[in-house]
Amino acid sequence: MITRHRFRKITNAVMLTLTGLCALVAVGAMLAILGFLVWKGAGSLNWDFFTKLPAPVGEPGGGMANAIVGTGKLLLIASLIGLPIGFLSGVYLSEFGGRPMSFLIRYVTDLLSGVPSIVIGIFAYAMVVVPMKSFSTLAGGFALGVMMIPIAVRGTEESLRTVPPNLREASVALGASRTTTILRVVIPAAFRGILTAMMLALARVAGETAPLLFTAFGNNDWSPGWTHPIASLPVMIYNYAISPFRDWHRQAWAAGLVLLVLVLLTNIAARLLFMGRAAEAER
């Protein structure tokens, strides 16, 4: 008959094995995707890919310089819209919010984080594209900015809540006002965590395609301004992948590899910042 102690040891070993296998599957899936993209797309990565415009149909070569720059412009607009709103909302929830209002804001934020991206694209289309009567960089940035808000809100709030209450009390005891304490003590202490949340929000929306189909649309040339259609890597990948041309398929794989590497680098940087914050907290 199995004793209770032996049963616990067997259960622990089984669960440890299962969790290890699940972790291995998760890591293996990521490595498989990255390896497949390298295999399919690395051969099409060259200097022309990063510096030239797309070639006409049927002509080999060309690049996606306009899509790379366009993605950067869209993320810039999204950051200017989503990050300040998310940051200030997170500060309010952590430092000022009353119970009813905080509950409402958190509830709405959770709902917004669960809204499908294509629905946000339709919303941005109705709010920006229709009044402007044109697809534009501003419309695409607005859609991505809305998607960034819930991540920035939650990340900022959680980072501020990790600041020890003793720091707030010491600042107030020295005569600082509540606002001064937040600006000069609490926010600087949580800066790494807040920055990590912002970078994760950027990585979250960098690969979104559906909202951009309704807002930025696409452009095979350089966009002349902020109020005109603009190319982006996710939309170019979509258009090239469904085309019947093999050269476009190769470039779609290359663009997917570039986009994945950018997202991975952003996540790695965010993780390093988080680890640095954890190390400082332990000291």
C-alpha positions, 0 to 999 in steps of 0.5 A, a space after each residue: 500500500 502506497 503511503 501518503 508521503 510516497 504518493 506526494 512524491 509521485 504526484 510531485 514528479 508527475 506534475 513536474 514532468 508535465 510542466 517541463 513538457 509543456 514548457 518544452 512544447 511552448 519553447 519548441 513552437 517558438 523555435 520552430 516558427 523562427 526556424 521556419 521563417 529563417 529557412 523561408 525568408 532569410 534568402 530574400 534578406 539583402 540590402 535592397 529589401 531594406 532600402 528599395 520600394 516594392 518591384 512591379 508585378 512580374 519583376 524580381 527584386 525590390 524591397 519593403 523600405 516603405 513598409 518598414 518606415 510606415 510601420 515605424 510611423 504608425 507605431 509612433 502615432 500609436 505611442 503618442 495616443 495610447 501610451 500617455 492615456 494608459 500611463 495617466 490612467 494607471 497613475 490615477 488607478 494606483 494613486 487617486 482612484 476611488 472605489 467605484 470609479 476605479 472598478 469602472 475603469 478597470 472593468 472597461 479596460 479589461 473589456 477593451 483588452 478583449 475586443 477583437 482587433 478587427 472591431 477596433 479597426 472598424 471603430 477607427 474607420 468610422 471615427 477617423 477614416 470616414 470624417 477625413 474621407 481618406 485612409 491615412 497614417 493617423 487613422 492606422 496609428 489611432 487604431 493601434 493606439 486604442 489597442 495599446 491603452 489597456 496594456 499600458 494601463 494595467 502595466 503602469 498600475 501594477 508597477 506603481 503598486 510594487 513601490 513600497 508604502 514606506 517610500 510614500 510615507 517618508 516623502 510625506 513625512 519630509 513635507 512633500 505634497 501628494 503630487 510631489 511624492 508621486 512625481 518625484 518618488 513613486 514614478 521614478 521608483 517604478 520607472 523600469 516597470 512602466 517602461 517595460 509595460 510600454 515596450 510590451 504594448 508596442 510589441 503587442 500591436 506591431 504585428 496587427 493587420 486587421 485594423 490597418 486594413 480598415 485604416 492605413 490600407 496600404 501604399 506601394 510608394 512612399 506616403 507623402 504625409 500623415 493624412 495619406 494611405 501608408 504601407 506597413 509590414 503586416 499588410 504587405 505580408 498579407 498582400 504578398 502571401 495571398 498573391 500568386 507570385 513566388 517572388 512575392 511569397 519569398 518577400 512575404 517570408 522575409 518580411 515576416 522574419 523581420 517583423 518577428 525579430 523586431 517583436 522578439 528584440 522588443 520583448 527581450 529588452 522589456 524582459 531585461 528591464 524587468 530583471 534589472 528592476 527585480 534585482 534593484 528591488 532585492 537590493 
